[in-house]
Amino acid sequence: MNRPTHLRQIKERIEVSNADNLFVPSDFFDITDSTRVGACFKRLSASGALVRIMRGVYAKPTKNAPFTSEIARAIARNHGWKIVPCGATALYIAKISSKPPDVWTYVSDGMYKTYNARGVKLVFKHTDDINEHSKVTWPTALFIQALRAIGKDNINKKTIRIMAEKIKKYGGRELLSGSQRVTTWVKTCLNEIIEESSKTPRQIRRTERNDIRDDSQGYAPGEKQNYSKKNTQYGKQNNNWNKKPVSTFYGFNVRSKSEALIAASLHIAGLDFKYEQTLIDKKGEPHAPDFTIKYKSREFYWEHLGHLDETFYAKKWESKEKMYNEDFPDSLLTTIENDDICNQINNLIKDKFGIDITQSIKKPAFSPT
C-alpha cells in the first residue's frame, strides 16, 4: 500500500475544513516541517485548491474575502502569539464604532511586526501588559482594550450604557468576569457595564429618565442642573426624547415626525442608512447621529435640529457641530425644524447625492385646498 504523501494529507485536511477557514504553515506541523508545508501551499495555490491571501496565509476559493480580523488571528496562530485588538480596532470589532480603522492594531506578547494584507495594514505591538488578559475570555479582553481606547477621562454614563448593550451578544455578565489583573479604573468600568447589562428594560428606561439632562442638554455628568421657569416646557419635551414615540415603515421608531419624514425620504432615494448608529470621535467619545448614510464608500451624518430655539439644546449643538467639522470634515448634513421641512429634505438629498426624490413620488391629480 502506498504511503500518503505530505501534499495529499494537507489537501485532504483542507477539503474537510470549513469554507471560511484560513490556513497557515503551523496548522500542518504535525504532518511535516515549515519548508515542505510552504511548497505544498504553492502547489495547491497553482492548482486552484487554495488562494493566497498574503505570505504564509491561504484560504479556500470563495466569493467572500476573509475578514481582516480573521487574517490577524491566523498570523498570530502561525507565530504562537496571543493578541487582543486595541485602539480603534477594538472599538470597531466590539461594534462601539461603525468606522473601520485605517490601521488594524493589536497588542501582542510577540515581537513588533507590521503586515500588509491586500492593501490593509496590520500592526502587532509587543506589550508586557498582555498578562492582564490571561485569566479572562477573549470578549472581556476586547472590552478592556475598548475602554482603554476611549480613555478614563472620556468614560461617562452614556458610554457605559452603549457598551453594556454591546456585551449582550457575547453573553453579558459571565463574559466580563475574572478581570482581576486590570487597573482600578478599568475594573470599575467593567463592574458598571456588568451591572448595566443585567438591568431589565424598565430599569433602563428609568435610568435614562434620571440621566436625560446629562445626555441631552450638554452638561457634563454630575454637573448641577439649573432650570428656570422659562425652560420648564423644554424639560417636559426632553423627557420624551429617548422614548422614540414615532413609528416608521421600516421596523424602528424615531424621536419625531420630521425624523420619520427623513427616514422615508432616504428610503425613496435608495440610500443606505442607519438610525442612531454609534460614532466615536477622535477623543474616543461616543455619539449617535440621527442618520448615518453610506454613499460611494463614504459616510455622511445627518442631524435634524429640532430645538435650536432652546438655550440648552443650542449650547449642546454648538459643541457637537464643532466636533463634526474637526473630526469628520465635509460629512455633516443638517435640517432644522420648520414648516418647510419637506423642501429642506429634498433639497439636501438633491444637492448632496444628486437625487431628486420628487421625481419618484406620484403627485395627486388635485391641488390641496
Secondary structure as the mmCIF struct_conf table of DSSP 4:
data_model
#
loop_
_struct_conf.conf_type_id
_struct_conf.id
_struct_conf.beg_label_comp_id
_struct_conf.beg_label_asym_id
_struct_conf.beg_label_seq_id
_struct_conf.end_label_comp_id
_struct_conf.end_label_asym_id
_struct_conf.end_label_seq_id
HELX_LH_PP_P HELX_LH_PP_P1 ASN A 2 THR A 5
HELX_RH_AL_P HELX_RH_AL_P1 HIS A 6 GLU A 15
TURN_TY1_P TURN_TY1_P1 VAL A 16 VAL A 16
BEND BEND1 SER A 17 SER A 17
TURN_TY1_P TURN_TY1_P2 ALA A 19 ASP A 20
STRN STRN1 LEU A 22 PHE A 23
HELX_RH_3T_P HELX_RH_3T_P1 PRO A 25 PHE A 28
TURN_TY1_P TURN_TY1_P3 PHE A 29 ILE A 31
BEND BEND2 THR A 32 THR A 32
HELX_RH_AL_P HELX_RH_AL_P2 SER A 34 SER A 47
TURN_TY1_P TURN_TY1_P4 GLY A 48 GLY A 48
BEND BEND3 ALA A 49 ALA A 49
STRN STRN2 VAL A 51 MET A 54
TURN_TY1_P TURN_TY1_P5 ARG A 55 GLY A 56
STRN STRN3 VAL A 57 ALA A 59
BEND BEND4 LYS A 63 ASN A 64
HELX_LH_PP_P HELX_LH_PP_P2 ALA A 65 PHE A 67
HELX_RH_AL_P HELX_RH_AL_P3 THR A 68 HIS A 79
TURN_TY1_P TURN_TY1_P6 GLY A 80 GLY A 80
STRN STRN4 ILE A 83 PRO A 85
HELX_RH_AL_P HELX_RH_AL_P4 GLY A 87 ILE A 93
TURN_TY1_P TURN_TY1_P7 ALA A 94 LYS A 95
BEND BEND5 ILE A 96 ILE A 96
BEND BEND6 LYS A 99 LYS A 99
HELX_LH_PP_P HELX_LH_PP_P3 PRO A 100 PRO A 101
BEND BEND7 ASP A 102 ASP A 102
STRN STRN5 VAL A 103 SER A 108
BEND BEND8 ASP A 109 GLY A 110
STRN STRN6 LYS A 113 ALA A 117
TURN_TY1_P TURN_TY1_P8 ARG A 118 GLY A 119
STRN STRN7 VAL A 120 HIS A 126
HELX_RH_3T_P HELX_RH_3T_P2 ASP A 128 HIS A 133
TURN_TY1_P TURN_TY1_P9 SER A 134 LYS A 135
BEND BEND9 VAL A 136 VAL A 136
HELX_RH_AL_P HELX_RH_AL_P5 TRP A 138 ILE A 150
HELX_RH_3T_P HELX_RH_3T_P3 LYS A 152 ASN A 154
HELX_RH_AL_P HELX_RH_AL_P6 LYS A 157 ILE A 167
HELX_RH_3T_P HELX_RH_3T_P4 LYS A 168 TYR A 170
TURN_TY1_P TURN_TY1_P10 GLY A 171 GLY A 171
HELX_RH_3T_P HELX_RH_3T_P5 GLY A 172 LEU A 176
BEND BEND10 ARG A 181 VAL A 182
HELX_RH_AL_P HELX_RH_AL_P7 THR A 184 SER A 197
TURN_TY1_P TURN_TY1_P11 SER A 198 SER A 198
HELX_RH_AL_P HELX_RH_AL_P8 PRO A 201 SER A 216
BEND BEND11 GLN A 217 GLN A 217
HELX_LH_PP_P HELX_LH_PP_P4 TYR A 219 ALA A 220
TURN_TY1_P TURN_TY1_P12 PRO A 221 GLY A 222
HELX_LH_PP_P HELX_LH_PP_P5 GLU A 223 GLN A 225
HELX_RH_3T_P HELX_RH_3T_P6 LYS A 229 ASN A 231
HELX_RH_AL_P HELX_RH_AL_P9 THR A 232 ASN A 238
TURN_TY1_P TURN_TY1_P13 ASN A 239 ASN A 240
HELX_RH_3T_P HELX_RH_3T_P7 TRP A 241 LYS A 243
STRN STRN8 VAL A 246 SER A 247
TURN_TY1_P TURN_TY1_P14 PHE A 249 TYR A 250
BEND BEND12 GLY A 251 GLY A 251
STRN STRN9 ASN A 253 VAL A 254
BEND BEND13 ARG A 255 SER A 256
HELX_RH_AL_P HELX_RH_AL_P10 LYS A 257 ILE A 268
TURN_TY1_P TURN_TY1_P15 ALA A 269 GLY A 270
STRN STRN10 ASP A 272 TYR A 275
BEND BEND14 GLU A 276 GLU A 276
STRN STRN11 LEU A 279 ILE A 280
TURN_TY1_P TURN_TY1_P16 LYS A 282 LYS A 283
BEND BEND15 GLY A 284 GLY A 284
STRN STRN12 PRO A 286 HIS A 287
BEND BEND16 ASP A 290 ASP A 290
STRN STRN13 PHE A 291 TYR A 295
TURN_TY1_P TURN_TY1_P17 LYS A 296 SER A 297
STRN STRN14 ARG A 298 LEU A 305
TURN_TY1_P TURN_TY1_P18 LEU A 308 ASP A 309
BEND BEND17 GLU A 310 GLU A 310
HELX_RH_AL_P HELX_RH_AL_P11 THR A 311 ASP A 327
BEND BEND18 PHE A 328 PHE A 328
TURN_TY1_P TURN_TY1_P19 PRO A 329 ASP A 330
STRN STRN15 LEU A 332 ILE A 336
BEND BEND19 ASN A 338 ASN A 338
TURN_TY1_P TURN_TY1_P20 ASP A 339 ASP A 340
HELX_RH_AL_P HELX_RH_AL_P12 ILE A 341 PHE A 353
HELX_RH_3T_P HELX_RH_3T_P8 ILE A 357 SER A 360
BEND BEND20 ILE A 361 ILE A 361
HELX_LH_PP_P HELX_LH_PP_P6 LYS A 362 PRO A 364
BEND BEND21 ALA A 365 PHE A 366
#
